[in-house]
Amino acid sequence: MSLGKGDPVPPPPGPGEYDVRFGSRDAAEGWQLLCKQASSNVLWAWEEMRKRPAPYPPTPRHHQLRGPLASAVRNGKALSQWQIEVTGAGRLWYLFDAEKRVCWLVKATTGHPRETD
């Protein structure tokens, strides 16, 4: 099955949960690589996005990015950008749209993102 931009990260949300969607084809491909590398950690991260996309207080493994990475624009709307540490280097970045109850997965990488160095 080929997943791409705009596709939901299966399965669909349950009652009270947030929808998780791929924000890019690269994110979909990275997601599949992370699933092969650390499936239980990816499942935990997926559950976090579905149930607690903006945890308070944030944790060292799940928090909003800082500085210019703290937000990004999606469909003309500025959204907060969050990171989940899936493995020592693997990361998920997503844009959180509280109004539409959607998390847009924009980066999924097995290596540490250069942007945060």
C-alpha positions as CSV (number, residue, x, y, z in Angstrom):
1,M,0.0,0.0,0.0
2,S,1.4,3.4,-1.0
3,L,0.8,6.2,1.4
4,G,1.3,9.9,0.5
5,K,0.5,13.5,1.2
6,G,-2.9,14.1,2.7
7,D,-3.6,10.4,3.4
8,P,-4.6,9.5,7.0
9,V,-2.2,7.6,9.2
10,P,-4.4,4.5,9.7
11,P,-6.7,3.6,11.4
12,P,-9.3,6.4,11.7
13,P,-9.6,8.3,15.0
14,G,-11.9,7.0,17.7
15,P,-14.3,9.1,19.8
16,G,-12.5,12.2,21.2
17,E,-9.2,11.4,19.3
18,Y,-7.4,13.6,16.9
19,D,-7.0,12.7,13.2
20,V,-3.4,12.1,12.2
21,R,-2.6,12.8,8.5
22,F,0.6,12.8,6.4
23,G,1.7,16.3,5.5
24,S,4.0,15.1,2.8
25,R,5.1,12.0,0.8
26,D,8.5,12.2,2.6
27,A,6.8,12.0,5.9
28,A,4.8,8.9,4.8
29,E,8.0,7.2,3.6
30,G,9.8,8.1,6.8
31,W,6.9,6.8,8.8
32,Q,7.2,3.4,7.1
33,L,10.9,3.3,7.8
34,L,10.4,4.1,11.5
35,C,7.7,1.4,11.7
36,K,10.2,-1.1,10.5
37,Q,12.9,0.1,12.9
38,A,11.0,0.7,16.2
39,S,7.4,-0.4,15.8
40,S,6.4,-0.3,19.5
41,N,7.8,3.2,19.9
42,V,6.0,4.4,16.8
43,L,2.8,3.0,18.2
44,W,3.3,4.9,21.4
45,A,4.0,8.1,19.3
46,W,0.9,7.6,17.2
47,E,-1.2,7.2,20.4
48,E,0.3,10.4,21.8
49,M,-0.7,12.3,18.6
50,R,-4.2,10.8,18.7
51,K,-4.9,11.4,22.4
52,R,-2.4,14.1,23.7
53,P,-1.1,16.1,20.7
54,A,-0.1,19.0,22.9
55,P,0.8,17.6,26.3
56,Y,0.9,19.8,29.3
57,P,3.4,19.8,30.8
58,P,5.5,18.8,27.8
59,T,8.0,16.0,28.3
60,P,11.6,15.7,27.1
61,R,10.4,13.2,24.5
62,H,7.2,15.1,23.4
63,H,7.3,18.8,23.2
64,Q,6.8,21.8,21.0
65,L,9.8,22.8,18.9
66,R,11.5,26.1,19.8
67,G,12.5,29.3,18.0
68,P,11.7,29.5,14.3
69,L,10.7,25.8,14.3
70,A,8.0,26.4,16.9
71,S,5.4,27.0,14.2
72,A,4.8,26.5,10.5
73,V,2.2,27.4,8.0
74,R,-0.2,24.8,6.6
75,N,-3.0,25.8,4.2
76,G,-2.4,29.5,5.0
77,K,-2.7,29.0,8.7
78,A,0.1,29.2,11.3
79,L,0.2,26.0,13.4
80,S,2.3,25.0,16.4
81,Q,5.0,22.4,15.5
82,W,5.7,19.5,17.8
83,Q,8.3,16.8,18.1
84,I,8.2,13.3,19.4
85,E,11.4,11.5,20.0
86,V,10.8,8.0,18.8
87,T,14.3,6.5,19.2
88,G,17.6,8.0,20.2
89,A,17.8,9.7,16.8
90,G,14.4,9.1,15.2
91,R,11.9,11.9,15.3
92,L,8.4,12.8,14.3
93,W,7.4,16.4,13.7
94,Y,3.8,17.4,13.3
95,L,1.7,20.5,13.0
96,F,-1.1,20.6,15.5
97,D,-4.5,22.1,14.3
98,A,-6.6,22.2,17.5
99,E,-9.6,23.8,15.7
100,K,-9.8,21.0,13.1
101,R,-8.6,18.3,15.5
102,V,-5.8,17.2,13.1
103,C,-2.1,16.5,13.5
104,W,-0.2,16.9,10.2
105,L,2.8,14.6,10.2
106,V,5.4,16.7,8.3
107,K,8.6,14.8,9.2
108,A,9.4,11.3,10.1
109,T,13.1,10.4,10.3
110,T,15.2,7.6,11.6
111,G,18.2,10.0,12.0
112,H,18.4,13.2,14.1
113,P,17.0,16.2,12.1
114,R,19.7,18.6,11.0
115,E,17.4,21.6,11.6
116,T,17.7,21.2,15.4
117,D,21.5,21.1,15.5
